[in-house]
Structure formats: structure tokens, C-alpha cells
């Protein structure tokens, strides 16, 4: 054990708990921001996949129309 009085040890431990609690709250905010960014990026990827499917479908229809009309 340390040479510090019992009350001082308790006060130091309480301060350490408060500091750790503050660090956890800061990390929680940072992780929340990362989760929001991840969800936004996932939405953008889903939209791009949907849009590419639409473009491919339009290209197939256009090609079929050109082959029938031109051929």
C-alpha cells in the first residue's frame, strides 16, 4: 500500500473515476460520429448500385430498340 492517508487515496481514486468517465463519454461521441458516417456511406453505395442497375436496364432497352428498328 502507499504511504498516503486513506482519505487522500479515496479522493485520488474518485478523481481518476471522473477522468475515465469523461474519456468514455468523449469516445462515445467520436464513435457515434463514425457510425453516422458509416450509415451515410452505406446509403450512398446503395443508391449508386440502384442507379447502375437502372442505367444497365436502360442500355439494354435502348440496344434492343436500336437492333429491332435498325435491323
Beta strands, then each sheet from edge to edge (+ up, - down):
end
